[in-house]
Amino acid sequence: MTSGDSTAVPHLVACTAENQPVMVFPGKGDAVCERLGLVPLPSDYAPAGRAHARAYSALFELKSRGVPAPNSTCPSARAQAAFARHLLSSTYPDVPVSIEGDEPCAGGYEFAGTQADRIGVLTVSRARGRVIYEARMRRRALRQVQAVLDPLFGSPPRYRRTREECLSPAGFAAAARRAVARAGRDDVDVRIEGDGECVSLLARNTMCCETRGRGDDTRYLATVGTMARAKWRAEKREARKWKKLREAAAKAEARSRATSTG
């Protein structure tokens, strides 16, 4: 809505249609909506819109605050609802939390109500609860393995080693194996993919992890991608070129601002 130092925002009109979200367009008056085959927001929308916005913000807070995942394949929906009410009591006490469904296990938080104006604890079957639990445990393990491997790439900045050095894939894989061994992760295997002389510049994005097996038999595979030395050098030259262009653009923008304010 803004550009540079400008704060000139056009007049905006909110429109909608049956089974459609609110859409906002530049213009004035209800004719904007009519030309687009839509209708203006109904006069009674404001309270419903505020209630939905509050529920949206409350749900975002629930998910962003790292709500502890229950270590159970069938967590109690009543306990999860009570926990959500407690967590939101100081910031969103007006947002209701309800239990949706009559299955025995809690499956997670979502919008509820015909106007999505409250948070619902969805219920699922015991079989579905077990699937959700196992997926949650896999995600937790993947984050742990990634945290073990991250220091291999140098921080800050990310990718420093693979950007500045043509690292030997065999040496990098050996370092990765030592790192997972020090962390006690005997469930992680490390392999080299390809026959290039350098570790791939995208190694951190693609290294971790593939999962195999289920439950206590789950194993994780970290893959060291490779690239030919000539390709590595070419991509490094390209990266340097784009860095210079970005720096030149930033300097030009700074000069332009200095001129306009002077």
Residue, then its C-alpha position, 0 to 999 in steps of 0.5 A: m500500500t506504500s512505496g518508498d516514503s509515500t503514505a498516499v493510500p487510495h480509498l478502499v471499498a470492501c465487497t463480498a458475495e455468497n460463500q466468498p471472503v471479503m475482497v477489498f478494491p481501490g475506489k469509492g462507493d458501492a458501484v465498485c462492487e456492482r461493477l465487479g459482480l459483487v455486493p457491498l458488505p451487509s450493514d450487520y457485518a461489522p460485529a461478525g467481522r470483529a468476532h472472526a478477527r478476534a478468533y483468528s488472532a486467538l488461533f494464531e496466538l495458540k499456534s505461534r506460542g508453541v503449545p506443548a504437544p500432548n505425549s499421548t496418542c489420544p489426548s483429552a479434548r476437555a483438557q486441551a480446551a481448558f488449556a486453550r482457555h487458560l492460555l488465552s485468558s489474559t489476551y482473548p478472554d472473549v473468544p469462546v473455546s468449544i469441543e467439536g465432535d464426539e470422538p474420544c481424542a483431541g485432534g487439534y485447534e481450528f475455527a468453529g461456529t457458523q461465522a468462525d467466531r470461536i476456537g474449536v477443539l476438533t475430536v478424532s478417533r483413536a486410530r486417527g489420534r495415533v496417526i497424528y501422534e506419530a506424525r508429530m513425533r516425526r516432525r519433532a525428530l526432524r527438527q532435532v536432527q536439523a538442529v544437529l546438522d545446522p552448525l556444519f553450514g556455519s552461522p551466521p551467515r547461513y551457507r557460509r562454508t558451502r558458499e565460500e569453499c568447495l567442500s569435499p562431500a566425503g569429508f562433509a558426510a564424515a563430519a555429519r556422522r560425527a555430529v549425529a553420533r555426538a548427539g546420540r542419534d544412532d537412528v540417523d544415517v548419512r549418505i552422499e548423493g551424486d558424484g560431484e566434487c563439491v557439496s551442493l550450495l543447496a545442501r542445507n535445504t535438501m540434506c534433512c531428512e527422509t524417514r523410514g519405518r514407523g514407531d520405534d523402528t523409525r530411521y532418518l536419512a540425511t543426504v549430502g547433495t553434490m555438484a560438479r566443481a565447474k558448476w559450483r564455480a559458475e553459481k558462485r560467480e552468478a551469486r557475486k554478480w547478483k550481490k553487486l547488482r543489489e548493492a548498486a541498487a541499494k546505493a542508487e535508492a539511497r542517493s535518490r532519497a537523499t536528493s528528494t529530502g535535500 
